[in-house]
Amino acid sequence: MLESHACVIGASRGIGLEFVRQVAAQPRIALVHAGCRDPGHADALVALAREQPKLRIIAIDVADEASIANACTAITASSPRLHLVVNTAGVLHDTTLGMQPEKRLVEVRSDTLAHAFAVNGAGPLLIAKHLEACIPTRERAIFASISAKVGSIGDNRLGGWYAYRASKAAQNMALKTLAIEWARSRRQAVVVALHPGTTDTDLSRPFQANVPQDKLFTTERCVRQLLGVIDRLQPADSGRFYGWDGSELPW
Ligand SMILES: NC(=O)c1ccc[n+]([C@@H]2O[C@H](COP(=O)([O-])OP(=O)(O)OC[C@H]3O[C@@H](n4cnc5c(N)ncnc54)[C@H](OP(=O)(O)O)[C@@H]3O)[C@@H](O)[C@H]2O)c1
């Protein structure tokens, strides 16, 4: 099998860090670009890079297009063709911004809404824009972004979490639209939104109390399952939203 280059964004911790670990361990993968906001504070990723020579750490803030452009220029320079891009960067809560998922309308704030839309909604699309030149036009390539089932409009029964739900729904629409464009220019490319299942990370930790133990995945299990879904993807699957078990989710 041909050697491939990969890129994982949101690599400092949680699901993204584990994606870097498991993707780099695949023999067919020659190089993994691991994008994170602040490499100086990404201790676990830096430690992984010391023992995994396939890793290249790169600074990228997905809420800042200039930062995305700089990172993607550097990635393109060493990887003219990328066969796997996984965006895991996402935000639900952020103590520095006083950002918490809203329980009621009165808690909605323009600044945290804008931040959620920048990271969760616009981020994946701007990454695609600046990496487009290295997505092969005639070979199988995967562009997967970790969305969330709570971003499904069809599945929304509980309400709440306005900024997160709406920004993930925006991500889903952006990915669907991208899939339509790339189906014309990159016929072997597969663009998908993926739901990881509830996974034990900083993001979910404050909300795990009512999650049964067998429904709370370790990052190792989460990523193993998602890589299984990714491995089975075909061009006809592009523009769809899949759960960790391979089931298709409603938009
Ligand atoms: N865990 C779950 O149960 C669950 C469920 C459904 C969906 N998801 C989705 O899965 C993805 C990964 O989440 P996780 O659970 O691994 O969360 P996490 O542990 O909180 O990690 C979030 C990652 O996103 C990065 N990030 C946030 N803002 C960024 C920015 N502006 N630029 C670059 N990177 C940024 C963080 O980097 P820093 O270290 O710099 O902050 C961190 O690496 C997210 O998109 C999340 O919405 C998770």
The ligand as an SDF file (V2000), in Angstrom:
LIG
                    3D

 48 52  0  0  0  0  0  0  0  0999 V2000
  -15.9660   14.1390   24.5010 N   0  0  0  0  0  0  0  0  0  0  0  0
  -17.2010   13.9250   24.0760 C   0  0  0  0  0  0  0  0  0  0  0  0
  -18.0250   13.2510   24.7380 O   0  0  0  0  0  0  0  0  0  0  0  0
  -17.6580   14.5000   22.7550 C   0  0  0  0  0  0  0  0  0  0  0  0
  -18.9650   14.2040   22.3300 C   0  0  0  0  0  0  0  0  0  0  0  0
  -19.3910   14.7070   21.1080 C   0  0  0  0  0  0  0  0  0  0  0  0
  -18.5320   15.4650   20.3360 C   0  0  0  0  0  0  0  0  0  0  0  0
  -17.2740   15.7610   20.7790 N   0  0  0  0  0  0  0  0  0  0  0  0
  -16.4100   16.5760   19.9160 C   0  0  0  0  0  0  0  0  0  0  0  0
  -15.1540   15.9380   19.7820 O   0  0  0  0  0  0  0  0  0  0  0  0
  -14.1440   16.9230   19.5390 C   0  0  0  0  0  0  0  0  0  0  0  0
  -12.9700   16.6820   20.5060 C   0  0  0  0  0  0  0  0  0  0  0  0
  -13.4440   16.9270   21.8070 O   0  0  0  0  0  0  0  0  0  0  0  0
  -12.7370   16.3740   23.1130 P   0  0  0  0  0  0  0  0  0  0  0  0
  -13.7620   15.6540   23.8640 O   0  0  0  0  0  0  0  0  0  0  0  0
  -11.4590   15.7170   22.7710 O   0  0  0  0  0  0  0  0  0  0  0  0
  -12.5090   17.7670   23.8690 O   0  0  0  0  0  0  0  0  0  0  0  0
  -11.2560   18.3860   24.6250 P   0  0  0  0  0  0  0  0  0  0  0  0
  -10.5200   17.3510   25.3760 O   0  0  0  0  0  0  0  0  0  0  0  0
  -11.8210   19.5720   25.3400 O   0  0  0  0  0  0  0  0  0  0  0  0
  -10.3180   18.8680   23.4190 O   0  0  0  0  0  0  0  0  0  0  0  0
  -10.7180   19.9110   22.6030 C   0  0  0  0  0  0  0  0  0  0  0  0
   -9.5800   20.1710   21.6480 C   0  0  0  0  0  0  0  0  0  0  0  0
   -9.9600   21.2460   20.7760 O   0  0  0  0  0  0  0  0  0  0  0  0
   -8.8930   22.1710   20.7650 C   0  0  0  0  0  0  0  0  0  0  0  0
   -9.3270   23.5180   20.4600 N   0  0  0  0  0  0  0  0  0  0  0  0
  -10.2920   24.2410   21.0690 C   0  0  0  0  0  0  0  0  0  0  0  0
  -10.3480   25.4680   20.5230 N   0  0  0  0  0  0  0  0  0  0  0  0
   -9.3790   25.5100   19.5650 C   0  0  0  0  0  0  0  0  0  0  0  0
   -8.9240   26.5000   18.6760 C   0  0  0  0  0  0  0  0  0  0  0  0
   -9.4680   27.7180   18.6330 N   0  0  0  0  0  0  0  0  0  0  0  0
   -7.9290   26.1930   17.8120 N   0  0  0  0  0  0  0  0  0  0  0  0
   -7.3490   24.9700   17.8450 C   0  0  0  0  0  0  0  0  0  0  0  0
   -7.7270   23.9890   18.6740 N   0  0  0  0  0  0  0  0  0  0  0  0
   -8.7330   24.2700   19.5330 C   0  0  0  0  0  0  0  0  0  0  0  0
   -8.3210   22.0980   22.1570 C   0  0  0  0  0  0  0  0  0  0  0  0
   -7.0450   22.7140   22.1840 O   0  0  0  0  0  0  0  0  0  0  0  0
   -6.4690   23.4910   23.4940 P   0  0  0  0  0  0  0  0  0  0  0  0
   -5.7620   22.4490   24.3160 O   0  0  0  0  0  0  0  0  0  0  0  0
   -5.5690   24.5240   22.9180 O   0  0  0  0  0  0  0  0  0  0  0  0
   -7.6480   24.1060   24.2150 O   0  0  0  0  0  0  0  0  0  0  0  0
   -8.2960   20.6000   22.3670 C   0  0  0  0  0  0  0  0  0  0  0  0
   -7.1940   20.0150   21.7190 O   0  0  0  0  0  0  0  0  0  0  0  0
  -14.8030   18.2810   19.7250 C   0  0  0  0  0  0  0  0  0  0  0  0
  -15.1020   18.8260   18.4600 O   0  0  0  0  0  0  0  0  0  0  0  0
  -16.0830   17.9540   20.4730 C   0  0  0  0  0  0  0  0  0  0  0  0
  -17.1130   18.8900   20.1890 O   0  0  0  0  0  0  0  0  0  0  0  0
  -16.8190   15.2840   21.9740 C   0  0  0  0  0  0  0  0  0  0  0  0
  1  2  1  0
  2  3  2  0
  2  4  1  0
  4  5  1  0
  4 48  2  0
  5  6  2  0
  6  7  1  0
  7  8  2  0
  8  9  1  0
  8 48  1  0
  9 10  1  0
  9 46  1  0
 10 11  1  0
 11 12  1  0
 11 44  1  0
 12 13  1  0
 13 14  1  0
 14 15  2  0
 14 16  1  0
 14 17  1  0
 17 18  1  0
 18 19  2  0
 18 20  1  0
 18 21  1  0
 21 22  1  0
 22 23  1  0
 23 24  1  0
 23 42  1  0
 24 25  1  0
 25 26  1  0
 25 36  1  0
 26 27  1  0
 26 35  1  0
 27 28  2  0
 28 29  1  0
 29 30  1  0
 29 35  2  0
 30 31  1  0
 30 32  2  0
 32 33  1  0
 33 34  2  0
 34 35  1  0
 36 37  1  0
 36 42  1  0
 37 38  1  0
 38 39  2  0
 38 40  1  0
 38 41  1  0
 42 43  1  0
 44 45  1  0
 44 46  1  0
 46 47  1  0
M  CHG  2   8   1  16  -1
M  END
$$$$
